[in-house]
Amino acid sequence: MRVHRILHVLAVALAIACLVGMTATAQQAKGKSHTLEGKVEGVQTDRLTVNHGKVEGYMDAMTMAYKVDKSDVLKKVKVGDRISATVYDGDYTLYDVHVVPPADKAKQK
């Protein structure tokens, strides 16, 4: 009975170690995060085309089609919207996409 209990504790410890290792690997796979800001040029069924400025430390300014992490974003964003999103090194997916509200013209004066 004692051996059975020790084996059970070891199995649980091994499972926890595996889960912790997988989480760390998933975070490393995403790489360094960067903020992307730009104007939506197109909304397709599975991606957004964005004309964005230079993303410091990652890529030059360009217009490019990106996948999005949450498909409901494609229903909310429209052509002409300015957006802000997070991108990760080596991953051409937009995460945490937010529409940037237009600046109040009265405040610009």
Phi and psi in radians as a Rosetta constraint file:
Dihedral C 1 N 2 CA 2 C 2 CIRCULARHARMONIC -1.127 0.35
Dihedral N 2 CA 2 C 2 N 3 CIRCULARHARMONIC -0.725 0.35
Dihedral C 2 N 3 CA 3 C 3 CIRCULARHARMONIC -1.097 0.35
Dihedral N 3 CA 3 C 3 N 4 CIRCULARHARMONIC -0.703 0.35
Dihedral C 3 N 4 CA 4 C 4 CIRCULARHARMONIC -1.074 0.35
Dihedral N 4 CA 4 C 4 N 5 CIRCULARHARMONIC -0.731 0.35
Dihedral C 4 N 5 CA 5 C 5 CIRCULARHARMONIC -1.150 0.35
Dihedral N 5 CA 5 C 5 N 6 CIRCULARHARMONIC -0.729 0.35
Dihedral C 5 N 6 CA 6 C 6 CIRCULARHARMONIC -1.097 0.35
Dihedral N 6 CA 6 C 6 N 7 CIRCULARHARMONIC -0.747 0.35
Dihedral C 6 N 7 CA 7 C 7 CIRCULARHARMONIC -1.104 0.35
Dihedral N 7 CA 7 C 7 N 8 CIRCULARHARMONIC -0.675 0.35
Dihedral C 7 N 8 CA 8 C 8 CIRCULARHARMONIC -1.111 0.35
Dihedral N 8 CA 8 C 8 N 9 CIRCULARHARMONIC -0.791 0.35
Dihedral C 8 N 9 CA 9 C 9 CIRCULARHARMONIC -1.093 0.35
Dihedral N 9 CA 9 C 9 N 10 CIRCULARHARMONIC -0.738 0.35
Dihedral C 9 N 10 CA 10 C 10 CIRCULARHARMONIC -1.110 0.35
Dihedral N 10 CA 10 C 10 N 11 CIRCULARHARMONIC -0.695 0.35
Dihedral C 10 N 11 CA 11 C 11 CIRCULARHARMONIC -1.117 0.35
Dihedral N 11 CA 11 C 11 N 12 CIRCULARHARMONIC -0.746 0.35
Dihedral C 11 N 12 CA 12 C 12 CIRCULARHARMONIC -1.126 0.35
Dihedral N 12 CA 12 C 12 N 13 CIRCULARHARMONIC -0.762 0.35
Dihedral C 12 N 13 CA 13 C 13 CIRCULARHARMONIC -1.076 0.35
Dihedral N 13 CA 13 C 13 N 14 CIRCULARHARMONIC -0.719 0.35
Dihedral C 13 N 14 CA 14 C 14 CIRCULARHARMONIC -1.123 0.35
Dihedral N 14 CA 14 C 14 N 15 CIRCULARHARMONIC -0.731 0.35
Dihedral C 14 N 15 CA 15 C 15 CIRCULARHARMONIC -1.087 0.35
Dihedral N 15 CA 15 C 15 N 16 CIRCULARHARMONIC -0.750 0.35
Dihedral C 15 N 16 CA 16 C 16 CIRCULARHARMONIC -1.112 0.35
Dihedral N 16 CA 16 C 16 N 17 CIRCULARHARMONIC -0.754 0.35
Dihedral C 16 N 17 CA 17 C 17 CIRCULARHARMONIC -1.063 0.35
Dihedral N 17 CA 17 C 17 N 18 CIRCULARHARMONIC -0.703 0.35
Dihedral C 17 N 18 CA 18 C 18 CIRCULARHARMONIC -1.130 0.35
Dihedral N 18 CA 18 C 18 N 19 CIRCULARHARMONIC -0.756 0.35
Dihedral C 18 N 19 CA 19 C 19 CIRCULARHARMONIC -1.121 0.35
Dihedral N 19 CA 19 C 19 N 20 CIRCULARHARMONIC -0.734 0.35
Dihedral C 19 N 20 CA 20 C 20 CIRCULARHARMONIC -1.096 0.35
Dihedral N 20 CA 20 C 20 N 21 CIRCULARHARMONIC -0.735 0.35
Dihedral C 20 N 21 CA 21 C 21 CIRCULARHARMONIC -1.119 0.35
Dihedral N 21 CA 21 C 21 N 22 CIRCULARHARMONIC -0.693 0.35
Dihedral C 21 N 22 CA 22 C 22 CIRCULARHARMONIC -1.173 0.35
Dihedral N 22 CA 22 C 22 N 23 CIRCULARHARMONIC -0.693 0.35
Dihedral C 22 N 23 CA 23 C 23 CIRCULARHARMONIC -1.114 0.35
Dihedral N 23 CA 23 C 23 N 24 CIRCULARHARMONIC -0.767 0.35
Dihedral C 23 N 24 CA 24 C 24 CIRCULARHARMONIC -1.106 0.35
Dihedral N 24 CA 24 C 24 N 25 CIRCULARHARMONIC -0.705 0.35
Dihedral C 24 N 25 CA 25 C 25 CIRCULARHARMONIC -1.131 0.35
Dihedral N 25 CA 25 C 25 N 26 CIRCULARHARMONIC -0.719 0.35
Dihedral C 25 N 26 CA 26 C 26 CIRCULARHARMONIC -1.104 0.35
Dihedral N 26 CA 26 C 26 N 27 CIRCULARHARMONIC -0.703 0.35
Dihedral C 26 N 27 CA 27 C 27 CIRCULARHARMONIC -1.180 0.35
Dihedral N 27 CA 27 C 27 N 28 CIRCULARHARMONIC -0.684 0.35
Dihedral C 27 N 28 CA 28 C 28 CIRCULARHARMONIC -1.170 0.35
Dihedral N 28 CA 28 C 28 N 29 CIRCULARHARMONIC -0.610 0.35
Dihedral C 28 N 29 CA 29 C 29 CIRCULARHARMONIC -1.107 0.35
Dihedral N 29 CA 29 C 29 N 30 CIRCULARHARMONIC -0.553 0.35
Dihedral C 29 N 30 CA 30 C 30 CIRCULARHARMONIC -1.222 0.35
Dihedral N 30 CA 30 C 30 N 31 CIRCULARHARMONIC -0.464 0.35
Dihedral C 30 N 31 CA 31 C 31 CIRCULARHARMONIC 1.320 0.35
Dihedral N 31 CA 31 C 31 N 32 CIRCULARHARMONIC -2.905 0.35
Dihedral C 31 N 32 CA 32 C 32 CIRCULARHARMONIC -1.278 0.35
Dihedral N 32 CA 32 C 32 N 33 CIRCULARHARMONIC 2.467 0.35
Dihedral C 32 N 33 CA 33 C 33 CIRCULARHARMONIC -1.602 0.35
Dihedral N 33 CA 33 C 33 N 34 CIRCULARHARMONIC 2.638 0.35
Dihedral C 33 N 34 CA 34 C 34 CIRCULARHARMONIC -2.456 0.35
Dihedral N 34 CA 34 C 34 N 35 CIRCULARHARMONIC 2.660 0.35
Dihedral C 34 N 35 CA 35 C 35 CIRCULARHARMONIC -1.668 0.35
Dihedral N 35 CA 35 C 35 N 36 CIRCULARHARMONIC 2.241 0.35
Dihedral C 35 N 36 CA 36 C 36 CIRCULARHARMONIC -1.951 0.35
Dihedral N 36 CA 36 C 36 N 37 CIRCULARHARMONIC 2.289 0.35
Dihedral C 36 N 37 CA 37 C 37 CIRCULARHARMONIC -2.234 0.35
Dihedral N 37 CA 37 C 37 N 38 CIRCULARHARMONIC 2.364 0.35
Dihedral C 37 N 38 CA 38 C 38 CIRCULARHARMONIC -3.012 0.35
Dihedral N 38 CA 38 C 38 N 39 CIRCULARHARMONIC -3.033 0.35
Dihedral C 38 N 39 CA 39 C 39 CIRCULARHARMONIC -1.916 0.35
Dihedral N 39 CA 39 C 39 N 40 CIRCULARHARMONIC 2.323 0.35
Dihedral C 39 N 40 CA 40 C 40 CIRCULARHARMONIC -1.287 0.35
Dihedral N 40 CA 40 C 40 N 41 CIRCULARHARMONIC 2.120 0.35
Dihedral C 40 N 41 CA 41 C 41 CIRCULARHARMONIC -1.744 0.35
Dihedral N 41 CA 41 C 41 N 42 CIRCULARHARMONIC -0.359 0.35
Dihedral C 41 N 42 CA 42 C 42 CIRCULARHARMONIC -2.841 0.35
Dihedral N 42 CA 42 C 42 N 43 CIRCULARHARMONIC 2.561 0.35
Dihedral C 42 N 43 CA 43 C 43 CIRCULARHARMONIC -2.135 0.35
Dihedral N 43 CA 43 C 43 N 44 CIRCULARHARMONIC 1.973 0.35
Dihedral C 43 N 44 CA 44 C 44 CIRCULARHARMONIC -1.797 0.35
Dihedral N 44 CA 44 C 44 N 45 CIRCULARHARMONIC 3.113 0.35
Dihedral C 44 N 45 CA 45 C 45 CIRCULARHARMONIC -1.146 0.35
Dihedral N 45 CA 45 C 45 N 46 CIRCULARHARMONIC -0.432 0.35
Dihedral C 45 N 46 CA 46 C 46 CIRCULARHARMONIC -2.321 0.35
Dihedral N 46 CA 46 C 46 N 47 CIRCULARHARMONIC 0.142 0.35
Dihedral C 46 N 47 CA 47 C 47 CIRCULARHARMONIC -2.840 0.35
Dihedral N 47 CA 47 C 47 N 48 CIRCULARHARMONIC 2.919 0.35
Dihedral C 47 N 48 CA 48 C 48 CIRCULARHARMONIC -2.002 0.35
Dihedral N 48 CA 48 C 48 N 49 CIRCULARHARMONIC 2.447 0.35
Dihedral C 48 N 49 CA 49 C 49 CIRCULARHARMONIC -1.743 0.35
Dihedral N 49 CA 49 C 49 N 50 CIRCULARHARMONIC 2.143 0.35
Dihedral C 49 N 50 CA 50 C 50 CIRCULARHARMONIC -2.196 0.35
Dihedral N 50 CA 50 C 50 N 51 CIRCULARHARMONIC 2.300 0.35
Dihedral C 50 N 51 CA 51 C 51 CIRCULARHARMONIC -1.661 0.35
Dihedral N 51 CA 51 C 51 N 52 CIRCULARHARMONIC 1.867 0.35
Dihedral C 51 N 52 CA 52 C 52 CIRCULARHARMONIC -2.151 0.35
Dihedral N 52 CA 52 C 52 N 53 CIRCULARHARMONIC 2.777 0.35
Dihedral C 52 N 53 CA 53 C 53 CIRCULARHARMONIC -1.338 0.35
Dihedral N 53 CA 53 C 53 N 54 CIRCULARHARMONIC -3.118 0.35
Dihedral C 53 N 54 CA 54 C 54 CIRCULARHARMONIC -1.073 0.35
Dihedral N 54 CA 54 C 54 N 55 CIRCULARHARMONIC 2.360 0.35
Dihedral C 54 N 55 CA 55 C 55 CIRCULARHARMONIC -1.754 0.35
Dihedral N 55 CA 55 C 55 N 56 CIRCULARHARMONIC 1.783 0.35
Dihedral C 55 N 56 CA 56 C 56 CIRCULARHARMONIC -0.893 0.35
Dihedral N 56 CA 56 C 56 N 57 CIRCULARHARMONIC 2.262 0.35
Dihedral C 56 N 57 CA 57 C 57 CIRCULARHARMONIC 1.345 0.35
Dihedral N 57 CA 57 C 57 N 58 CIRCULARHARMONIC 0.117 0.35
Dihedral C 57 N 58 CA 58 C 58 CIRCULARHARMONIC -2.375 0.35
Dihedral N 58 CA 58 C 58 N 59 CIRCULARHARMONIC -1.038 0.35
Dihedral C 58 N 59 CA 59 C 59 CIRCULARHARMONIC -2.674 0.35
Dihedral N 59 CA 59 C 59 N 60 CIRCULARHARMONIC 2.756 0.35
Dihedral C 59 N 60 CA 60 C 60 CIRCULARHARMONIC -1.326 0.35
Dihedral N 60 CA 60 C 60 N 61 CIRCULARHARMONIC 2.964 0.35
Dihedral C 60 N 61 CA 61 C 61 CIRCULARHARMONIC -1.121 0.35
Dihedral N 61 CA 61 C 61 N 62 CIRCULARHARMONIC 2.442 0.35
Dihedral C 61 N 62 CA 62 C 62 CIRCULARHARMONIC -2.981 0.35
Dihedral N 62 CA 62 C 62 N 63 CIRCULARHARMONIC 2.990 0.35
Dihedral C 62 N 63 CA 63 C 63 CIRCULARHARMONIC -1.887 0.35
Dihedral N 63 CA 63 C 63 N 64 CIRCULARHARMONIC 2.223 0.35
Dihedral C 63 N 64 CA 64 C 64 CIRCULARHARMONIC -2.634 0.35
Dihedral N 64 CA 64 C 64 N 65 CIRCULARHARMONIC 2.601 0.35
Dihedral C 64 N 65 CA 65 C 65 CIRCULARHARMONIC -1.539 0.35
Dihedral N 65 CA 65 C 65 N 66 CIRCULARHARMONIC 2.301 0.35
Dihedral C 65 N 66 CA 66 C 66 CIRCULARHARMONIC -2.184 0.35
Dihedral N 66 CA 66 C 66 N 67 CIRCULARHARMONIC 2.475 0.35
Dihedral C 66 N 67 CA 67 C 67 CIRCULARHARMONIC -1.227 0.35
Dihedral N 67 CA 67 C 67 N 68 CIRCULARHARMONIC 2.825 0.35
Dihedral C 67 N 68 CA 68 C 68 CIRCULARHARMONIC -2.114 0.35
Dihedral N 68 CA 68 C 68 N 69 CIRCULARHARMONIC 2.632 0.35
Dihedral C 68 N 69 CA 69 C 69 CIRCULARHARMONIC -1.271 0.35
Dihedral N 69 CA 69 C 69 N 70 CIRCULARHARMONIC -0.476 0.35
Dihedral C 69 N 70 CA 70 C 70 CIRCULARHARMONIC -2.251 0.35
Dihedral N 70 CA 70 C 70 N 71 CIRCULARHARMONIC 2.086 0.35
Dihedral C 70 N 71 CA 71 C 71 CIRCULARHARMONIC -1.128 0.35
Dihedral N 71 CA 71 C 71 N 72 CIRCULARHARMONIC -0.413 0.35
Dihedral C 71 N 72 CA 72 C 72 CIRCULARHARMONIC -1.128 0.35
Dihedral N 72 CA 72 C 72 N 73 CIRCULARHARMONIC -0.351 0.35
Dihedral C 72 N 73 CA 73 C 73 CIRCULARHARMONIC -1.040 0.35
Dihedral N 73 CA 73 C 73 N 74 CIRCULARHARMONIC -0.636 0.35
Dihedral C 73 N 74 CA 74 C 74 CIRCULARHARMONIC -1.135 0.35
Dihedral N 74 CA 74 C 74 N 75 CIRCULARHARMONIC -0.376 0.35
Dihedral C 74 N 75 CA 75 C 75 CIRCULARHARMONIC -1.505 0.35
Dihedral N 75 CA 75 C 75 N 76 CIRCULARHARMONIC -0.357 0.35
Dihedral C 75 N 76 CA 76 C 76 CIRCULARHARMONIC -1.690 0.35
Dihedral N 76 CA 76 C 76 N 77 CIRCULARHARMONIC -0.553 0.35
Dihedral C 76 N 77 CA 77 C 77 CIRCULARHARMONIC -1.550 0.35
Dihedral N 77 CA 77 C 77 N 78 CIRCULARHARMONIC 2.472 0.35
Dihedral C 77 N 78 CA 78 C 78 CIRCULARHARMONIC -2.273 0.35
Dihedral N 78 CA 78 C 78 N 79 CIRCULARHARMONIC 2.827 0.35
Dihedral C 78 N 79 CA 79 C 79 CIRCULARHARMONIC -0.981 0.35
Dihedral N 79 CA 79 C 79 N 80 CIRCULARHARMONIC 2.345 0.35
Dihedral C 79 N 80 CA 80 C 80 CIRCULARHARMONIC 1.721 0.35
Dihedral N 80 CA 80 C 80 N 81 CIRCULARHARMONIC -0.328 0.35
Dihedral C 80 N 81 CA 81 C 81 CIRCULARHARMONIC -1.146 0.35
Dihedral N 81 CA 81 C 81 N 82 CIRCULARHARMONIC 2.525 0.35
Dihedral C 81 N 82 CA 82 C 82 CIRCULARHARMONIC -1.657 0.35
Dihedral N 82 CA 82 C 82 N 83 CIRCULARHARMONIC 2.344 0.35
Dihedral C 82 N 83 CA 83 C 83 CIRCULARHARMONIC -2.216 0.35
Dihedral N 83 CA 83 C 83 N 84 CIRCULARHARMONIC 2.828 0.35
Dihedral C 83 N 84 CA 84 C 84 CIRCULARHARMONIC -2.274 0.35
Dihedral N 84 CA 84 C 84 N 85 CIRCULARHARMONIC 2.418 0.35
Dihedral C 84 N 85 CA 85 C 85 CIRCULARHARMONIC -2.644 0.35
Dihedral N 85 CA 85 C 85 N 86 CIRCULARHARMONIC 2.924 0.35
Dihedral C 85 N 86 CA 86 C 86 CIRCULARHARMONIC -1.834 0.35
Dihedral N 86 CA 86 C 86 N 87 CIRCULARHARMONIC 2.357 0.35
Dihedral C 86 N 87 CA 87 C 87 CIRCULARHARMONIC -2.170 0.35
Dihedral N 87 CA 87 C 87 N 88 CIRCULARHARMONIC 2.718 0.35
Dihedral C 87 N 88 CA 88 C 88 CIRCULARHARMONIC -2.117 0.35
Dihedral N 88 CA 88 C 88 N 89 CIRCULARHARMONIC 2.570 0.35
Dihedral C 88 N 89 CA 89 C 89 CIRCULARHARMONIC -0.832 0.35
Dihedral N 89 CA 89 C 89 N 90 CIRCULARHARMONIC 2.237 0.35
Dihedral C 89 N 90 CA 90 C 90 CIRCULARHARMONIC 1.315 0.35
Dihedral N 90 CA 90 C 90 N 91 CIRCULARHARMONIC 0.079 0.35
Dihedral C 90 N 91 CA 91 C 91 CIRCULARHARMONIC -2.205 0.35
Dihedral N 91 CA 91 C 91 N 92 CIRCULARHARMONIC 1.970 0.35
Dihedral C 91 N 92 CA 92 C 92 CIRCULARHARMONIC -1.638 0.35
Dihedral N 92 CA 92 C 92 N 93 CIRCULARHARMONIC 0.850 0.35
Dihedral C 92 N 93 CA 93 C 93 CIRCULARHARMONIC -2.059 0.35
Dihedral N 93 CA 93 C 93 N 94 CIRCULARHARMONIC 2.443 0.35
Dihedral C 93 N 94 CA 94 C 94 CIRCULARHARMONIC -1.580 0.35
Dihedral N 94 CA 94 C 94 N 95 CIRCULARHARMONIC 2.217 0.35
Dihedral C 94 N 95 CA 95 C 95 CIRCULARHARMONIC -1.948 0.35
Dihedral N 95 CA 95 C 95 N 96 CIRCULARHARMONIC 2.560 0.35
Dihedral C 95 N 96 CA 96 C 96 CIRCULARHARMONIC 0.938 0.35
Dihedral N 96 CA 96 C 96 N 97 CIRCULARHARMONIC 0.929 0.35
Dihedral C 96 N 97 CA 97 C 97 CIRCULARHARMONIC -1.284 0.35
Dihedral N 97 CA 97 C 97 N 98 CIRCULARHARMONIC 2.285 0.35
Dihedral C 97 N 98 CA 98 C 98 CIRCULARHARMONIC -2.271 0.35
Dihedral N 98 CA 98 C 98 N 99 CIRCULARHARMONIC 2.387 0.35
Dihedral C 98 N 99 CA 99 C 99 CIRCULARHARMONIC -1.368 0.35
Dihedral N 99 CA 99 C 99 N 100 CIRCULARHARMONIC 2.275 0.35
Dihedral C 99 N 100 CA 100 C 100 CIRCULARHARMONIC -1.538 0.35
Dihedral N 100 CA 100 C 100 N 101 CIRCULARHARMONIC 2.111 0.35
Dihedral C 100 N 101 CA 101 C 101 CIRCULARHARMONIC -1.103 0.35
Dihedral N 101 CA 101 C 101 N 102 CIRCULARHARMONIC 2.531 0.35
Dihedral C 101 N 102 CA 102 C 102 CIRCULARHARMONIC -1.090 0.35
Dihedral N 102 CA 102 C 102 N 103 CIRCULARHARMONIC 2.526 0.35
Dihedral C 102 N 103 CA 103 C 103 CIRCULARHARMONIC -1.157 0.35
Dihedral N 103 CA 103 C 103 N 104 CIRCULARHARMONIC 2.435 0.35
Dihedral C 103 N 104 CA 104 C 104 CIRCULARHARMONIC -1.210 0.35
Dihedral N 104 CA 104 C 104 N 105 CIRCULARHARMONIC 2.102 0.35
Dihedral C 104 N 105 CA 105 C 105 CIRCULARHARMONIC -1.063 0.35
Dihedral N 105 CA 105 C 105 N 106 CIRCULARHARMONIC -0.526 0.35
Dihedral C 105 N 106 CA 106 C 106 CIRCULARHARMONIC -1.170 0.35
Dihedral N 106 CA 106 C 106 N 107 CIRCULARHARMONIC -0.585 0.35
Dihedral C 106 N 107 CA 107 C 107 CIRCULARHARMONIC -1.301 0.35
Dihedral N 107 CA 107 C 107 N 108 CIRCULARHARMONIC -0.366 0.35
Dihedral C 107 N 108 CA 108 C 108 CIRCULARHARMONIC -1.339 0.35
Dihedral N 108 CA 108 C 108 N 109 CIRCULARHARMONIC -0.328 0.35
